């Protein structure tokens, strides 16, 4: 009987990876973290949990937030 091993799912992402997931600039992710819109923790560098990315995307969609434009608006 063979043992099936489920692939490990990534649970935390770097700022660069998060930017790619959200389709925004790395500086936008830093701005979102600084504003408190996107929660993260530091270990070295910022790490963003996958559940936080999902929460943020849902929040942005529900509130019709165009987070790709945050740096342009100077917020």
N, C-alpha and C positions, 0 to 999 in steps of 0.2 A: 504494500500500500504506500503510495507516494504522498508526501506531505506537501500541501500547497501553501506557498508563502505569498501573502498579500504584499504588494509593493508598498514601501514606506511613502507616505504622503508628506510633503513639506508643510510644516506648521508655522514657520516664521520666515519672513522675507526681508531682504535688505531694502534700503531706500531705492536703489536702482531697480531692483526687481518689482517693487511696489509701483514705481513710476511706470514701468512697462505694463503692468497689470491694469492700472488705471488709465493708461494712454496719455500721460502727462509728463511734463518736464521734471527732472530730479529736484530742481529748485521749488517747484510747486509742492512736492511732497514735503520738503523741509518747511515750507510756509504753512502747510496744513498741520504739521506736527506742532510748530510754534504757536499757532492759533488755538490748538487744543481740539481741532476738528478730527484729527487722526491720532489715535492713541498709539504710543510705542514705548519701548524700553531700550535702555542702552546697555550693551554688553560686549565688546567694544563696537562702536557705531550703533546707529539706531536699528532696531529690529521691530518689524510690524507683524503681529500674529495674523494668520489667515482669517480667523473669525472677525478680527477688527477691520480688515479690508472689506469683507462681506458686509459688515454692519455699516461701514462708511458708505459703500456703494448703494445700499438700500436706503440709507438716510438721504443721500444726495438725490436719488431718484424720486423718493417720496416728496421731497421739498423742492424739486426742480432746480437744484443747485448746479450751476455750471462751474464746477471746480477746476476745469481746464483753463479758465480765464482769470483765476485769482490774482496772479502776479500782474497782469495787465491792468486790473482795476485798482491796484495799489492797496488792497485790503490787508 
